Amino acid sequence: MGDASTPPDAGPLIRWIMGAVLVWGTILGVGAWRLNNDPRRLLVVLACVIAFVGFWALMLAARARRRRRD
């Protein structure tokens, strides 16, 4: 049906969105920590956000590599 390709200049936009997700996750982590001053809450939230953004970046890199190969 439709092509799900991104425009060639989408790279900076994706980096801004990833940065915003990291900032948002940090704010959520600080809020979780302030709930009862348990640093494990902060670490769990940050670990999840970093894992999400890392997986997202890995998938984008794999997609770019696959598109270069084709």
C-alpha positions in Angstrom: 0.0 0.0 0.0 1.9 3.1 1.2 5.6 3.4 1.6 6.6 3.8 5.3 9.9 5.5 4.4 11.0 8.6 6.3 12.2 11.7 4.5 16.0 12.0 4.1 16.2 14.9 6.6 14.3 13.1 9.4 17.6 12.3 11.3 17.8 15.6 13.3 14.1 15.3 14.2 14.5 11.8 15.4 17.5 12.8 17.5 15.4 15.7 19.1 12.6 13.3 19.9 15.0 10.8 21.4 16.5 13.6 23.5 13.0 14.6 24.6 12.2 11.1 25.6 15.4 10.9 27.7 14.6 14.3 29.4 11.0 13.1 30.0 12.3 9.8 31.5 14.7 11.7 33.8 11.9 13.9 35.1 9.7 10.8 35.7 12.7 9.2 37.5 13.2 12.2 39.7 9.5 12.2 40.5 9.6 8.5 41.4 12.7 9.0 43.6 11.1 12.0 45.4 8.1 9.8 46.3 10.0 8.2 49.1 13.7 9.0 48.5 14.5 5.4 47.3 17.2 5.7 44.7 16.2 2.3 43.2 13.1 3.9 41.8 15.1 6.5 39.9 17.5 3.8 38.6 14.7 1.5 37.4 12.9 4.3 35.5 16.2 5.5 33.9 17.2 2.0 33.0 13.9 1.4 31.3 14.0 4.7 29.4 17.6 4.2 28.3 16.8 0.6 27.2 13.9 1.9 25.2 15.9 4.6 23.4 18.8 2.3 22.9 16.6 -0.4 21.3 15.0 2.3 19.2 18.4 3.5 18.0 19.5 0.0 17.3 16.5 -0.7 15.2 17.0 2.5 13.2 20.6 1.6 12.6 19.6 -1.8 11.4 17.0 -0.3 9.1 19.5 2.2 7.7 22.0 -0.6 7.1 19.3 -2.7 5.3 18.3 0.2 3.1 21.9 0.9 2.1 22.3 -2.8 1.2 19.2 -2.8 -1.1 
